[in-house]
Amino acid sequence: MELTKTITLLSGDGIGPEVSAEGVKLLNLVEKEFKYKFEIIKKDFGGIAIDKFGVPFPEDTLNTCKKSNAVLLAAIGGPKYDSLPREKRPESGLLELRASLNTFANLRPAIVFDSLLDSSTIKKEVLAGTDLIVVRELTGGLYFGKPKGIEKRGNEKVGFNTMVYSESEVRRIAKVAFEIARKRKKKVTSADKANVLDVSQLWKDTVIEVSKNYPDVSLEHMYIDNAAMQLIRNPKQFDVILAENLFGDILSDEASMLTGSIGMLPSASIGDGTLPAIYEPVHGSAPDIAGKNIANPIAMILSIGMMFKYSFNNEKIHDSIFHSVEKVLNAGYRTKDIYQEGSKLVGTSEMGNFICKEFSLCKV
């Protein structure tokens, strides 16, 4: 019996269309190798939507996303949009997308492939064996809290944002972290700043309460500044890192230094299952290299792997995609961002072709 899935594809800006093309190439292969039929609907989002419609997140795009089984987002933004009012910028569309689909949990795995141990600036003996995941709260905190803005106070302008969390918001993201840890190495590290922030104290207290339902999972607390240091100093100590929106954003981007390139990091933004999840590479639109066939498509391809795991409940295809990437890297193929002397430099489409070839042979 054929499994039909509708996927909304938001190719976006910069290198987005290039890495998206490699993702579609893989999905076409999945259709041939497995019993799937994909209806891929392309919609405008981000800068390209601003150019066409004057807004980053058109209503038609929102409606299509809500009706799909999953959303694939490549990359958005660019310098040409930086001078726009904040509500008109591509990033505002991204926040609206997350809020509209209630994707409150962002999952960002950082796995260091053995073949890329020399790609990072960090010593390989520190990196070897690193396999962690950052679970970031995605729809609360400073990015969404009110009041916020810039206003005139006396003789000068003052900017302000509000970090706010409710117990229920913390409880639901903590549950996601503990459930994931249960299937991994059974350890959660909660990052906060409870020594100076009241909202972090609430975060810590609530996480402790949730942890009582998971006696098989160990819990430790770490101040965010120390967590940022430890992530570079000794990344192998971590299994699941739980963090609020801003802290999780910073830590997950920092984790790209472990993998050798931000072009290697996939992500999944999930909710309670009533609306589709969002899958996207962590990297940005990189307009300086757009159209040059040098962007790394691996993060996009691994994000598709996460889609099969978390939205389509198919770990077999997820594992096949992961191992296909691993084999291509082991064979020495590299895009420019992870290139080392002695390896084989390939472009975006060539890397996608090699991964697809391995996928057709790799049946986990």
C-alpha positions as CSV (number, residue, x, y, z in Angstrom):
1,M,0.0,0.0,0.0
2,E,1.4,3.4,-1.0
3,L,1.9,6.0,1.7
4,T,0.9,9.5,0.4
5,K,2.4,12.5,2.1
6,T,2.0,16.2,1.4
7,I,5.1,18.3,2.0
8,T,5.2,22.1,1.8
9,L,8.6,23.2,0.5
10,L,9.8,26.7,1.4
11,S,13.0,27.0,-0.6
12,G,13.4,30.6,0.5
13,D,16.4,32.7,-0.3
14,G,20.2,32.6,-1.1
15,I,21.4,29.0,-1.2
16,G,17.9,27.8,-0.2
17,P,16.8,26.7,-3.7
18,E,20.1,24.9,-4.3
19,V,20.0,22.7,-1.1
20,S,16.3,22.2,-1.6
21,A,16.9,20.7,-5.0
22,E,19.2,18.1,-3.5
23,G,16.5,17.3,-0.9
24,V,13.9,16.9,-3.6
25,K,16.3,14.6,-5.4
26,L,16.5,12.4,-2.4
27,L,12.7,12.4,-1.9
28,N,12.2,11.3,-5.5
29,L,14.5,8.4,-4.8
30,V,12.6,7.5,-1.6
31,E,9.5,7.2,-3.7
32,K,11.3,4.6,-5.9
33,E,12.9,2.6,-3.1
34,F,10.0,2.7,-0.6
35,K,6.2,2.8,-0.7
36,Y,5.8,6.5,-0.5
37,K,4.2,9.1,-2.8
38,F,5.1,12.7,-2.1
39,E,3.1,15.7,-3.2
40,I,5.6,18.5,-2.9
41,I,4.0,22.0,-2.9
42,K,6.4,24.9,-3.3
43,K,5.4,28.2,-1.7
44,D,7.1,31.6,-1.3
45,F,8.5,32.4,2.1
46,G,11.0,34.9,3.5
47,G,12.8,37.4,1.2
48,I,11.3,36.0,-2.0
49,A,7.8,36.5,-0.6
50,I,8.6,40.1,0.4
51,D,9.8,40.8,-3.2
52,K,6.6,39.3,-4.6
53,F,3.9,40.2,-2.0
54,G,5.4,42.7,0.4
55,V,5.2,40.3,3.4
56,P,7.5,37.5,4.5
57,F,4.7,35.0,5.3
58,P,1.8,35.3,2.9
59,E,-1.6,33.9,4.0
60,D,-1.6,31.4,1.1
61,T,1.7,30.0,2.3
62,L,0.4,29.6,5.9
63,N,-2.8,27.8,4.7
64,T,-0.8,25.4,2.6
65,C,1.6,24.7,5.5
66,K,-1.3,23.9,7.8
67,K,-2.8,21.4,5.4
68,S,0.5,19.5,4.8
69,N,2.0,16.5,6.6
70,A,5.4,18.3,7.1
71,V,7.1,21.6,6.2
72,L,10.6,21.7,4.6
73,L,12.3,25.1,5.0
74,A,15.7,25.7,3.4
75,A,16.9,29.3,4.3
76,I,15.7,32.8,4.4
77,G,16.9,36.4,4.5
78,G,19.8,38.5,3.2
79,P,21.3,42.0,3.6
80,K,18.8,43.6,1.2
81,Y,16.1,43.1,3.8
82,D,18.0,44.4,6.9
83,S,16.7,48.0,6.5
84,L,13.0,47.0,6.5
85,P,10.9,47.5,9.6
86,R,11.3,44.5,11.9
87,E,7.8,43.2,11.2
88,K,8.5,43.1,7.5
89,R,11.8,41.2,7.7
90,P,12.2,37.6,6.8
91,E,13.0,36.6,10.4
92,S,9.6,37.9,11.5
93,G,8.0,35.5,9.1
94,L,10.0,32.7,10.6
95,L,8.8,33.5,14.1
96,E,5.2,33.7,12.8
97,L,5.6,30.3,11.1
98,R,6.7,28.7,14.3
99,A,4.0,30.3,16.3
100,S,1.3,29.5,13.7
101,L,2.2,25.8,13.7
102,N,2.8,25.8,17.5
103,T,6.2,24.2,17.0
104,F,7.4,24.8,20.6
105,A,10.2,22.2,20.6
106,N,13.3,22.7,18.4
107,L,15.6,19.6,18.1
108,R,19.1,20.2,16.9
109,P,21.4,17.1,17.0
110,A,25.2,17.6,16.8
111,I,26.9,14.5,15.8
112,V,30.6,14.5,15.0
113,F,31.4,12.1,12.1
114,D,34.8,10.4,12.6
115,S,35.8,11.4,9.1
116,L,35.4,15.1,9.9
117,L,37.4,15.1,13.2
118,D,40.0,17.3,11.5
119,S,37.5,19.7,10.0
120,S,36.8,21.5,13.3
121,T,39.2,24.0,14.9
122,I,38.8,22.0,18.1
123,K,41.2,19.1,18.9
124,K,39.9,15.8,17.6
125,E,40.6,14.0,20.9
126,V,38.1,16.4,22.5
127,L,35.5,15.9,19.7
128,A,35.7,12.1,19.1
129,G,32.5,10.4,20.2
130,T,30.4,13.6,20.5
131,D,26.7,12.8,20.0
132,L,24.3,15.3,21.6
133,I,21.0,17.0,20.9
134,V,19.9,20.5,21.9
135,V,16.2,20.7,22.8
136,R,15.3,24.4,22.5
137,E,12.0,26.0,23.5
138,L,10.9,27.8,20.4
139,T,7.8,29.8,20.9
140,G,8.4,31.7,24.2
141,G,11.1,33.7,25.9
142,L,12.7,36.9,24.7
143,Y,11.7,36.4,21.1
144,F,8.0,36.4,21.8
145,G,7.7,38.1,25.2
146,K,5.8,41.4,25.7
147,P,6.2,44.3,26.2
148,K,9.0,44.9,23.7
149,G,10.1,47.7,21.5
150,I,12.1,50.9,21.2
151,E,10.8,54.1,22.7
152,K,12.0,57.6,23.6
153,R,12.6,58.1,27.3
154,G,13.8,61.5,28.2
155,N,16.5,62.5,25.8
156,E,17.4,59.0,24.5
157,K,16.0,55.9,22.9
158,V,15.6,52.8,25.0
159,G,15.2,49.3,23.6
160,F,13.5,46.6,25.7
161,N,12.4,42.9,25.5
162,T,10.7,40.7,28.0
163,M,11.8,37.1,28.8
164,V,8.6,35.4,30.1
165,Y,7.7,31.7,30.6
166,S,4.7,30.0,32.2
167,E,5.0,26.7,34.1
168,S,3.0,25.0,31.3
169,E,5.4,26.2,28.6
170,V,8.4,24.9,30.6
171,R,6.7,21.7,31.5
172,R,5.9,20.7,27.9
173,I,9.4,21.4,26.5
174,A,11.0,19.6,29.5
175,K,8.8,16.5,28.8
176,V,10.1,16.5,25.2
177,A,13.7,16.5,26.5
178,F,13.2,13.7,29.0
179,E,11.3,11.6,26.5
180,I,14.2,12.0,24.0
181,A,16.8,11.3,26.7
182,R,15.0,8.1,27.6
183,K,15.8,6.7,24.1
184,R,19.4,7.9,24.2
185,K,21.9,7.9,27.1
186,K,19.4,9.0,29.7
187,K,20.8,12.3,30.7
188,V,19.4,15.8,30.6
189,T,21.4,19.0,31.2
190,S,19.2,22.0,31.8
191,A,20.8,25.3,31.0
192,D,19.6,28.4,32.8
193,K,20.7,31.6,34.6
194,A,18.8,30.9,37.8
195,N,21.4,32.7,39.9
196,V,20.3,36.1,38.5
197,L,17.0,35.7,36.5
198,D,13.7,35.0,38.2
199,V,12.3,33.5,35.0
200,S,15.3,31.0,35.0
201,Q,14.4,30.1,38.6
202,L,10.9,29.2,37.5
203,W,12.4,27.2,34.6
204,K,14.7,25.3,37.0
205,D,12.0,24.5,39.5
206,T,9.6,23.3,36.9
207,V,12.2,21.1,35.2
208,I,12.9,19.5,38.6
209,E,9.2,18.8,39.0
210,V,9.0,17.2,35.5
211,S,12.1,15.1,36.2
212,K,10.2,13.3,39.0
213,N,8.2,11.5,36.4
214,Y,11.5,10.2,34.8
215,P,13.4,8.5,37.6
216,D,15.4,6.6,34.9
217,V,16.8,9.8,33.5
218,S,19.5,11.8,35.3
219,L,19.2,15.6,35.5
220,E,21.9,18.2,36.0
221,H,21.6,22.0,36.0
222,M,24.3,24.2,34.4
223,Y,24.4,28.0,34.2
224,I,24.3,29.1,30.5
225,D,27.7,30.7,30.6
226,N,29.3,27.5,31.9
227,A,27.3,25.4,29.5
228,A,28.7,27.4,26.6
229,M,32.2,26.9,27.8
230,Q,31.7,23.2,28.6
231,L,30.2,22.6,25.1
232,I,33.6,23.5,23.6
233,R,35.8,22.2,26.5
234,N,34.2,18.7,26.9
235,P,31.3,18.1,24.5
236,K,31.2,14.4,25.2
237,Q,29.7,15.0,28.6
238,F,26.4,16.0,27.1
239,D,23.5,13.9,25.9
240,V,20.4,16.1,25.8
241,I,20.8,19.8,26.5
242,L,17.5,21.5,27.5
243,A,17.4,25.3,27.1
244,E,15.0,28.2,26.7
245,N,14.7,30.0,23.3
246,L,17.6,32.5,23.4
247,F,20.0,30.2,25.3
248,G,19.1,27.3,23.0
249,D,19.6,29.4,19.9
250,I,23.2,30.3,21.0
251,L,24.2,26.8,22.2
252,S,22.9,25.0,19.1
253,D,24.8,27.4,16.8
254,E,27.9,27.0,18.9
255,A,27.5,23.3,18.5
256,S,28.2,23.7,14.7
257,M,31.8,24.3,15.6
258,L,31.9,20.7,16.9
259,T,30.7,19.2,13.6
260,G,33.2,21.2,11.5
261,S,30.6,23.4,9.7
262,I,27.1,24.9,10.3
263,G,26.3,23.2,6.9
264,M,26.2,19.9,8.8
265,L,23.5,20.7,11.3
266,P,19.8,19.7,10.7
267,S,16.9,20.5,12.9
268,A,13.3,19.7,13.6
269,S,10.7,22.0,15.1
270,I,7.8,19.9,16.5
271,G,4.6,20.6,18.4
272,D,1.9,18.3,19.9
273,G,1.2,16.6,16.6
274,T,-2.0,18.4,15.7
275,L,-0.1,20.6,13.1
276,P,2.8,19.8,10.9
277,A,6.4,20.0,12.1
278,I,9.1,22.1,10.4
279,Y,12.4,20.7,9.2
280,E,15.2,23.0,8.3
281,P,19.0,23.1,8.1
282,V,20.5,25.4,10.8
283,H,22.6,27.4,8.3
284,G,21.5,30.7,6.9
285,S,20.9,31.8,3.3
286,A,24.6,32.6,2.7
287,P,23.8,35.0,-0.2
288,D,27.6,35.4,-0.9
289,I,27.8,31.9,-2.2
290,A,24.3,31.5,-3.7
291,G,24.2,30.2,-7.2
292,K,27.9,29.0,-7.2
293,N,27.2,25.3,-6.6
294,I,29.4,25.2,-3.5
295,A,26.9,25.1,-0.7
296,N,26.8,22.1,1.6
297,P,23.4,20.2,1.2
298,I,24.1,17.7,4.0
299,A,22.2,19.7,6.7
300,M,19.1,19.8,4.4
301,I,19.4,16.1,3.7
302,L,19.8,15.2,7.3
303,S,16.7,17.4,8.1
304,I,14.7,15.2,5.7
305,G,16.0,12.2,7.7
306,M,14.6,13.8,10.8
307,M,11.3,14.3,9.0
308,F,11.0,10.6,8.5
309,K,11.8,9.9,12.1
310,Y,9.6,12.4,13.8
311,S,6.7,13.1,11.4
312,F,6.5,9.8,9.4
313,N,7.6,7.4,12.2
314,N,10.0,5.7,9.9
315,E,13.4,5.2,11.6
316,K,14.5,2.9,8.9
317,I,14.6,5.6,6.2
318,H,16.1,8.0,8.8
319,D,18.9,5.6,9.5
320,S,19.5,4.9,5.8
321,I,19.9,8.6,5.1
322,F,22.3,9.1,8.0
323,H,24.4,6.1,7.0
324,S,24.4,7.3,3.3
325,V,25.9,10.6,4.4
326,E,28.4,8.9,6.6
327,K,29.6,6.6,3.8
328,V,30.0,9.5,1.4
329,L,32.1,11.4,4.0
330,N,34.1,8.3,4.7
331,A,34.8,8.1,1.0
332,G,36.5,11.5,1.2
333,Y,34.0,13.7,-0.6
334,R,33.7,17.3,0.7
335,T,32.0,20.5,-0.1
336,K,34.1,23.6,0.3
337,D,33.1,24.4,3.9
338,I,34.4,21.0,5.1
339,Y,37.2,20.6,2.6
340,Q,40.6,19.5,3.8
341,E,43.8,18.9,1.9
342,G,43.7,15.3,0.5
343,S,39.9,15.1,0.3
344,K,37.8,15.3,-2.9
345,L,36.2,18.7,-3.4
346,V,32.7,18.5,-4.9
347,G,29.9,20.9,-5.5
348,T,26.3,21.0,-4.1
349,S,24.7,18.9,-6.8
350,E,27.6,16.4,-6.8
351,M,27.4,15.9,-3.1
352,G,23.6,15.3,-3.4
353,N,24.3,12.8,-6.2
354,F,26.8,10.8,-4.2
355,I,24.4,10.6,-1.2
356,C,21.5,9.5,-3.3
357,K,23.7,6.8,-4.9
358,E,24.7,5.5,-1.5
359,F,21.0,5.7,-0.3
360,S,19.9,3.4,-3.2
361,L,22.5,0.9,-1.9
362,C,22.1,1.4,1.8
363,K,19.1,-0.5,3.3
364,V,19.4,-0.4,7.1
